[in-house]
Amino acid sequence: MDNTVVDLETLQALYENRAQDDEMDSIKKHIKSAKGKEDAKPLDKPEFLFQLSQISNFSERVFCILFQSTFHECITSILRKIEILQKVCKTLQSSEAVLQVLGLVLAFGNFMNGGNRSRGQADGFTLDILPKLKDVKSSDNSQSLLSYIVAYYLRHFDEDAGKETCVYPLPEPLDLFQASQMKFEDFQRDLRKLRKDLNKTELETQENQLAETQKFLELSVSFSVKPKAGEKEVSPHTFFSIWHEFSTDFKDQWKKQNKLILQEVKMAEESFKQARQKASYNVTPKHATGIVCI
């Protein structure tokens, strides 16, 4: 179909306003009864609907054209969400940098609680602690535990700290936010609708969605996250909202500490350059007699 003649918006309007069976029956009866009468009144819109009905399989063909125009967009949207969920889950589960950050949180937490036998020798911690790290301040209130952890990580674990090649160690806050807004029920509903419209099963997409659901549930178990009241299973919102808040705070400090390290590197380079200039000297030539030329 040439979309320049009839655009999809117009086609959608035609499809939505197509005559129903009972309406067509009334229109056909009127046309039949008015046939041959000189004083017959035109039907206006009903006449147009009757003309559309004369197109072979009009409703089915229009539906297919509309579905074809939106199918790629719908399936791409679903796959994009699954890819984000897959990337975030993989990073949290297997990234060495994430493990290093969490290890620092545990180590410094145990050090701060060293005088407490039960809390100072912990083997782990619950995730809801992560967003609270920014509220733990030093005695002079000059920095938070979060800023200290970020600075320590950059100076002891990241060889590219202060450089353009420095890579953020946690999942991006935007990806975590999008993951927190996902609902597996929405995936299933969208796939059911596509399957119904397409009238066949998109097995590959459905299997991907089921696989990522299982991976997420395994990830939530590995972090010992429990469902909230009223939830049968841990929801993406419950799990990723914690990580989103922590990653957002962590990235703010990560940017500040990287900028500070970069300034320190530049100052060190400038100091080294000035020291080299002061240490340099010129050798004064001498004559064969040993008398210095001035």
C-alpha positions in Angstrom: 0.0 0.0 0.0 1.2 3.5 -0.8 1.3 5.3 2.5 1.7 8.7 0.7 -1.9 8.3 -0.6 -3.5 7.0 2.6 -1.3 7.4 5.7 -1.4 5.0 8.7 -3.3 7.5 10.9 -6.1 7.8 8.3 -6.1 4.0 7.9 -6.4 3.6 11.6 -9.4 5.9 11.7 -11.0 4.0 8.8 -10.5 0.7 10.6 -11.9 2.0 13.9 -15.0 3.4 12.1 -15.7 0.5 9.9 -19.3 -0.7 9.7 -20.3 -3.5 12.1 -22.4 -6.4 10.9 -25.7 -5.1 12.1 -25.0 -1.7 10.6 -24.2 -3.3 7.2 -27.4 -5.2 7.3 -29.4 -1.9 7.8 -27.4 -0.1 5.1 -27.9 -2.9 2.6 -31.7 -3.0 3.4 -31.9 0.7 2.8 -30.0 0.6 -0.5 -32.2 -2.3 -1.7 -35.4 -0.6 -0.7 -34.3 2.7 -2.3 -33.2 1.2 -5.5 -35.0 2.7 -8.5 -36.8 5.4 -6.4 -36.3 9.0 -7.7 -36.8 10.6 -4.2 -34.3 8.2 -2.5 -32.2 10.1 0.1 -28.4 9.6 0.0 -26.8 7.9 3.0 -23.7 10.1 3.2 -21.4 8.3 5.7 -23.3 5.0 5.6 -22.9 5.1 1.8 -19.1 5.4 2.2 -19.0 2.6 4.7 -20.9 0.4 2.2 -18.3 1.3 -0.5 -15.5 0.2 1.9 -17.3 -3.1 2.6 -17.1 -3.8 -1.2 -13.3 -4.1 -0.9 -12.4 -7.7 -0.6 -11.4 -8.6 3.1 -11.2 -4.9 3.9 -11.0 -5.3 7.7 -8.5 -8.1 7.6 -6.2 -6.4 5.1 -6.3 -3.0 7.0 -5.6 -4.8 10.3 -2.6 -6.6 8.8 -1.2 -3.3 7.4 -1.5 -1.6 10.8 -0.1 -4.5 12.7 2.9 -4.8 10.3 3.6 -1.1 10.9 3.7 -1.4 14.7 5.0 -5.0 15.2 8.7 -4.1 14.8 8.4 -1.2 17.2 6.7 -3.3 19.8 9.0 -6.3 19.7 12.1 -4.0 19.6 10.8 -2.3 22.8 10.4 -5.6 24.6 13.8 -6.9 23.5 15.4 -3.6 24.5 14.0 -4.0 28.1 15.2 -7.6 28.3 18.7 -6.5 27.1 18.9 -3.8 29.9 17.7 -6.3 32.5 20.2 -8.9 31.2 23.1 -6.4 31.3 22.4 -5.1 34.8 21.9 -8.6 36.2 25.2 -9.8 34.6 27.1 -6.9 36.0 25.8 -7.2 39.5 26.4 -11.0 39.5 29.8 -11.3 37.9 31.6 -7.9 37.8 34.9 -7.9 39.7 34.6 -4.1 40.3 31.1 -4.6 41.9 32.6 -7.3 44.2 35.5 -5.0 45.1 33.1 -2.1 46.0 30.9 -4.4 48.1 34.1 -5.9 49.8 35.1 -2.4 50.8 31.7 -1.6 52.3 31.9 -4.8 54.3 35.6 -4.2 55.4 35.1 -0.6 56.5 31.8 -1.5 58.2 33.5 -4.2 60.2 36.4 -1.9 61.1 34.0 0.8 62.3 32.1 -1.7 64.4 35.3 -3.4 65.6 34.3 -3.0 69.3 31.1 -4.9 68.7 31.5 -8.7 68.5 28.3 -9.3 66.7 28.4 -6.4 64.3 32.2 -6.0 63.9 32.8 -9.5 62.5 30.0 -9.7 59.9 30.2 -12.0 56.9 27.9 -9.8 54.9 25.2 -7.1 55.0 21.8 -6.4 53.6 21.5 -4.3 50.5 19.3 -1.6 52.2 22.5 -0.4 53.9 24.0 0.8 50.6 21.8 4.0 50.2 22.5 4.9 53.8 26.3 5.1 53.4 26.1 8.7 52.4 24.5 9.6 55.8 27.4 8.2 57.8 29.7 11.2 58.4 33.3 11.6 59.8 33.8 13.1 63.2 34.5 16.5 61.7 31.6 16.1 59.2 34.0 16.8 56.3 33.2 13.6 54.4 30.8 10.6 54.3 31.6 7.0 54.5 30.5 6.7 50.8 32.9 9.4 49.7 35.7 7.7 51.6 34.9 4.3 50.0 34.8 5.8 46.5 38.2 7.6 47.1 39.8 4.4 48.5 38.5 2.3 45.5 39.8 4.8 42.9 43.3 5.1 44.6 43.8 1.4 45.4 41.8 -0.6 42.8 41.4 1.5 39.6 44.6 2.0 37.6 42.9 4.5 35.3 41.6 6.7 38.1 41.8 10.4 37.0 42.1 9.4 33.3 39.5 9.5 30.5 39.8 5.7 30.3 38.5 5.4 33.8 35.4 3.1 33.7 32.5 3.5 36.2 32.5 0.2 38.2 28.7 -0.1 38.9 25.7 -0.4 36.5 24.7 3.0 35.2 22.0 4.7 37.3 19.7 5.1 34.2 19.9 1.4 33.4 19.1 0.6 37.1 16.2 3.0 37.1 14.7 1.5 33.9 15.2 -2.0 35.3 13.4 -0.9 38.5 10.4 0.1 36.5 10.0 -3.2 34.7 7.3 -5.7 35.6 7.4 -9.3 34.4 3.6 -9.2 34.2 3.9 -6.4 31.6 6.3 -8.5 29.5 3.8 -11.4 29.5 0.9 -9.2 28.7 2.6 -7.5 25.8 3.8 -10.9 24.4 0.3 -12.3 24.7 -1.1 -9.4 22.8 1.5 -9.7 20.0 0.9 -13.5 19.9 -2.8 -13.0 19.6 -2.5 -10.3 16.9 0.1 -12.3 15.0 -1.8 -15.5 15.6 1.4 -17.5 16.2 3.9 -17.9 19.0 7.1 -15.8 19.1 9.0 -18.6 21.0 12.4 -17.0 20.9 11.3 -13.7 22.6 9.1 -15.6 25.1 12.0 -17.9 26.0 14.4 -14.9 26.4 11.9 -13.3 28.8 11.5 -16.5 30.9 15.3 -16.9 31.0 15.9 -13.4 32.2 13.1 -13.7 34.8 14.9 -16.8 36.2 18.3 -15.0 36.2 16.8 -12.1 38.1 15.3 -14.4 40.7 18.6 -16.2 41.2 20.4 -12.8 41.5 17.9 -11.6 44.2 18.5 -14.9 46.1 22.3 -14.5 45.9 22.0 -11.0 47.5 19.6 -12.5 50.1 16.8 -10.0 49.2 13.4 -11.1 50.4 10.0 -10.2 48.9 8.1 -7.2 50.5 4.8 -7.7 52.2 2.2 -8.6 49.5 4.8 -9.9 47.0 5.1 -13.6 46.1 8.5 -13.0 44.6 11.1 -10.2 44.8 10.0 -7.6 42.2 12.5 -5.7 40.0 11.3 -2.5 41.6 12.2 -3.7 45.1 15.6 -5.0 44.1 16.8 -2.4 41.6 15.5 0.7 43.4 18.1 0.1 46.1 20.9 -0.2 43.6 19.6 2.8 41.6 19.8 5.1 44.7 23.3 3.7 45.7 24.7 3.9 42.1 23.4 7.5 41.7 25.1 8.6 45.0 28.2 6.6 44.2 28.6 8.1 40.7 28.4 11.7 42.1 31.3 10.9 44.4 33.1 9.0 41.7 33.1 12.0 39.4 34.3 14.3 42.2 37.1 12.0 43.3 38.2 11.4 39.7 38.3 15.2 39.2 40.3 15.6 42.4 42.8 12.9 41.4 43.2 14.5 38.0 44.0 17.8 39.7 46.6 16.1 41.9 48.2 14.5 38.9 48.5 17.8 37.1 49.9 19.5 40.2 52.5 16.7 40.6 53.5 17.0 37.0 53.9 20.7 37.2 56.0 20.4 40.4 58.2 17.8 38.8 58.7 20.1 35.8 59.7 23.0 37.9 62.1 20.9 39.9 63.8 19.7 36.8 64.2 23.3 35.5 65.8 24.3 38.8 68.2 21.4 38.8 69.4 22.0 35.3 72.6 24.1 34.8 75.0 25.1 32.0 78.6 23.9 31.9 81.0 26.9 31.5 83.7 26.2 28.8 87.4 26.5 29.8 90.5 27.3 27.8 93.4 24.9 27.6 95.3 27.2 30.1 92.7 26.4 32.7 91.5 30.0 32.9 87.8 30.3 32.9 86.2 32.5 30.2 83.8 35.0 31.7 
